[in-house]
């Protein structure tokens, strides 16, 4: 809807990020010329260049000129970055990505999905259901979806479906009509003081909406509910409930109930109880938006998953009957749940797990939880902690992947002789090739660059 964006030329600093790359597509869809910069070239920047976007290596302050009338930057770009300084000198209207997403949300009927886990999957599900229903939404999601233009869907209606990141309370920039909260756990403790602080922030997010859809299995979240809000979950007092959960040859299914009334059977091609909760959240949100339950059920049956969300990448080259799965899991709960889903889906196969911790602060603050999250693995390769650019101000010397692996072994004696520390991705790949046997399931987890291993392992 081009009349909403009156800009002619935009510069995006950090354009290779998942959020800003989607915003680049949105601006292009509104006939706005887009250029940008990033620290390194990637598949994401290459895809944008194919669309005609000039992408420069940072810093690229000299590429900013007075003919730009919009500057959007990643929250990881500090105030003293040359590009931000240059934009200010030129008087170019400037926004962080969360700020501009907030501006956008006020121009639409917005469904915003936030939470510690499940945001991307739930956002994708909601977007696909709305599209299937003919509501033609614009969708911005934090992962790549086969049915979208990477992580973006161009819509022509008044609906916007957006993933709302909880990092540093970025979700509070949005103005949602419908707010979805998938769960709330301790995370991002470099910003949040504790779990109570996190929940108070989600309370503000809930209060910013007309209606909130809240995970009723999370007792702390349920306490934040207003009379106009609705809960989803496995408990009998949830407004939307999953019953009769069963594994199928191709995934899983459950009966969806609304306040005790059975409405139909939802079939999913993706495993894990967490994905049942994601699907329930999508059911509740889209039903609130006016979508009929039969359309919702049909759309969910077509959902094939997302990039790095229990994504089956392929077979290990040269090894028989193997499967490589890549997943974004980087929080202890998500790690444990993803291992559990793999174990449930492939109960008779050896499970080889690769994990790359993400952010020194997270690893330190959630160290004990991480040490108890790998019990379902048959073999574990622990890579060094990923350096998160723009978030790591200093490294804690008393936390490392080697120390974490030692704690994991103490809590899981079966892994003492079937786990190793590996310093980097190249060494992970070499060690994996020595470890993998015929019939193995290889589960590669982490929010950093460890996914590269999955791609190289299958070529």
ChimeraX attribute file (.defattr): number of C-alpha atoms within 10 A of each C-alpha:
attribute: neighborCount
match mode: 1-to-1
recipient: residues
	/A:1	13
	/A:2	12
	/A:3	7
	/A:4	10
	/A:5	13
	/A:6	12
	/A:7	16
	/A:8	15
	/A:9	17
	/A:10	24
	/A:11	28
	/A:12	26
	/A:13	32
	/A:14	27
	/A:15	27
	/A:16	26
	/A:17	17
	/A:18	18
	/A:19	22
	/A:20	24
	/A:21	24
	/A:22	26
	/A:23	22
	/A:24	25
	/A:25	23
	/A:26	19
	/A:27	19
	/A:28	18
	/A:29	15
	/A:30	18
	/A:31	15
	/A:32	19
	/A:33	18
	/A:34	24
	/A:35	23
	/A:36	28
	/A:37	24
	/A:38	20
	/A:39	15
	/A:40	12
	/A:41	13
	/A:42	12
	/A:43	9
	/A:44	15
	/A:45	23
	/A:46	15
	/A:47	14
	/A:48	23
	/A:49	13
	/A:50	9
	/A:51	12
	/A:52	13
	/A:53	19
	/A:54	16
	/A:55	24
	/A:56	20
	/A:57	13
	/A:58	16
	/A:59	15
	/A:60	17
	/A:61	17
	/A:62	9
	/A:63	15
	/A:64	19
	/A:65	13
	/A:66	11
	/A:67	11
	/A:68	21
	/A:69	18
	/A:70	20
	/A:71	25
	/A:72	26
	/A:73	24
	/A:74	20
	/A:75	19
	/A:76	16
	/A:77	17
	/A:78	14
	/A:79	10
	/A:80	9
	/A:81	13
	/A:82	16
	/A:83	25
	/A:84	22
	/A:85	14
	/A:86	18
	/A:87	22
	/A:88	13
	/A:89	10
	/A:90	14
	/A:91	14
	/A:92	21
	/A:93	13
	/A:94	19
	/A:95	19
	/A:96	19
	/A:97	23
	/A:98	23
	/A:99	19
	/A:100	17
	/A:101	23
	/A:102	20
	/A:103	15
	/A:104	16
	/A:105	22
	/A:106	15
	/A:107	15
	/A:108	19
	/A:109	18
	/A:110	24
	/A:111	30
	/A:112	29
	/A:113	32
	/A:114	25
	/A:115	23
	/A:116	20
	/A:117	20
	/A:118	23
	/A:119	26
	/A:120	27
	/A:121	25
	/A:122	28
	/A:123	29
	/A:124	31
	/A:125	28
	/A:126	30
	/A:127	30
	/A:128	27
	/A:129	28
	/A:130	28
	/A:131	17
	/A:132	17
	/A:133	19
	/A:134	12
	/A:135	19
	/A:136	20
	/A:137	28
	/A:138	23
	/A:139	28
	/A:140	32
	/A:141	26
	/A:142	25
	/A:143	22
	/A:144	21
	/A:145	22
	/A:146	12
	/A:147	14
	/A:148	16
	/A:149	13
	/A:150	20
	/A:151	24
	/A:152	27
	/A:153	26
	/A:154	18
	/A:155	17
	/A:156	13
	/A:157	14
	/A:158	14
	/A:159	22
	/A:160	27
	/A:161	26
	/A:162	29
	/A:163	26
	/A:164	31
	/A:165	21
	/A:166	21
	/A:167	17
	/A:168	15
	/A:169	17
	/A:170	20
	/A:171	26
	/A:172	21
	/A:173	20
	/A:174	25
	/A:175	24
	/A:176	30
	/A:177	20
	/A:178	23
	/A:179	28
	/A:180	32
	/A:181	27
	/A:182	28
	/A:183	24
	/A:184	21
	/A:185	18
	/A:186	19
	/A:187	22
	/A:188	20
	/A:189	18
	/A:190	17
	/A:191	13
	/A:192	17
	/A:193	12
	/A:194	14
	/A:195	15
	/A:196	14
	/A:197	14
	/A:198	24
	/A:199	20
	/A:200	13
	/A:201	19
	/A:202	25
	/A:203	17
	/A:204	14
	/A:205	26
	/A:206	24
	/A:207	18
	/A:208	18
	/A:209	20
	/A:210	13
	/A:211	22
	/A:212	30
	/A:213	28
	/A:214	29
	/A:215	28
	/A:216	27
	/A:217	19
	/A:218	16
	/A:219	11
	/A:220	16
	/A:221	21
	/A:222	18
	/A:223	12
	/A:224	17
	/A:225	20
	/A:226	13
	/A:227	7
	/A:228	9
	/A:229	20
	/A:230	22
	/A:231	25
	/A:232	31
	/A:233	24
	/A:234	19
	/A:235	14
	/A:236	16
	/A:237	14
	/A:238	21
	/A:239	21
	/A:240	28
	/A:241	27
	/A:242	24
	/A:243	17
	/A:244	9
	/A:245	17
	/A:246	11
	/A:247	15
	/A:248	13
	/A:249	7
	/A:250	12
	/A:251	14
	/A:252	20
	/A:253	22
	/A:254	19
	/A:255	16
	/A:256	24
	/A:257	20
	/A:258	14
	/A:259	12
	/A:260	13
	/A:261	11
	/A:262	14
	/A:263	13
	/A:264	13
	/A:265	19
	/A:266	24
	/A:267	25
	/A:268	25
	/A:269	17
	/A:270	22
	/A:271	22
	/A:272	22
	/A:273	16
	/A:274	16
	/A:275	18
	/A:276	23
	/A:277	24
	/A:278	25
	/A:279	28
	/A:280	28
	/A:281	30
	/A:282	29
	/A:283	27
	/A:284	25
	/A:285	27
	/A:286	23
	/A:287	16
	/A:288	15
	/A:289	16
	/A:290	11
	/A:291	19
	/A:292	14
	/A:293	17
	/A:294	13
	/A:295	16
	/A:296	24
	/A:297	20
	/A:298	16
	/A:299	22
	/A:300	21
	/A:301	15
	/A:302	14
	/A:303	20
	/A:304	15
	/A:305	20
	/A:306	22
	/A:307	21
	/A:308	21
	/A:309	20
	/A:310	24
	/A:311	18
	/A:312	18
	/A:313	17
	/A:314	16
	/A:315	21
	/A:316	26
	/A:317	13
	/A:318	12
	/A:319	15
	/A:320	12
	/A:321	12
	/A:322	20
	/A:323	20
	/A:324	22
	/A:325	22
	/A:326	25
	/A:327	24
	/A:328	21
	/A:329	26
	/A:330	22
	/A:331	25
	/A:332	23
	/A:333	16
	/A:334	19
	/A:335	21
	/A:336	20
	/A:337	19
	/A:338	26
	/A:339	24
	/A:340	21
	/A:341	20
	/A:342	21
	/A:343	18
	/A:344	13
	/A:345	19
	/A:346	13
	/A:347	11
	/A:348	11
	/A:349	16
	/A:350	19
	/A:351	23
	/A:352	24
	/A:353	22
	/A:354	26
	/A:355	26
	/A:356	26
	/A:357	26
	/A:358	20
	/A:359	21
	/A:360	25
	/A:361	21
	/A:362	19
	/A:363	24
	/A:364	17
	/A:365	16
	/A:366	17
	/A:367	18
	/A:368	15
	/A:369	15
	/A:370	23
	/A:371	21
	/A:372	19
	/A:373	22
	/A:374	26
	/A:375	19
	/A:376	21
	/A:377	23
	/A:378	16
	/A:379	22
	/A:380	27
	/A:381	21
	/A:382	21
	/A:383	24
	/A:384	18
	/A:385	21
	/A:386	18
	/A:387	15
	/A:388	14
	/A:389	11
	/A:390	11
	/A:391	15
	/A:392	14
	/A:393	11
	/A:394	8
	/A:395	12
	/A:396	12
	/A:397	8
	/A:398	8
	/A:399	16
	/A:400	18
	/A:401	21
	/A:402	17
	/A:403	13
	/A:404	21
	/A:405	23
	/A:406	17
	/A:407	16
	/A:408	24
	/A:409	19
	/A:410	14
	/A:411	17
	/A:412	17
	/A:413	11
	/A:414	14
	/A:415	21
	/A:416	16
	/A:417	10
	/A:418	15
	/A:419	21
	/A:420	18
	/A:421	20
	/A:422	21
	/A:423	15
	/A:424	16
	/A:425	17
	/A:426	13
	/A:427	14
	/A:428	21
	/A:429	18
	/A:430	13
	/A:431	15
	/A:432	20
	/A:433	15
	/A:434	9
	/A:435	13
	/A:436	18
	/A:437	16
	/A:438	14
	/A:439	17
	/A:440	23
	/A:441	24
	/A:442	27
	/A:443	24
	/A:444	26
	/A:445	28
	/A:446	23
	/A:447	19
	/A:448	18
	/A:449	15
	/A:450	25
	/A:451	21
	/A:452	14
	/A:453	20
	/A:454	26
	/A:455	15
	/A:456	11
	/A:457	20
	/A:458	16
	/A:459	10
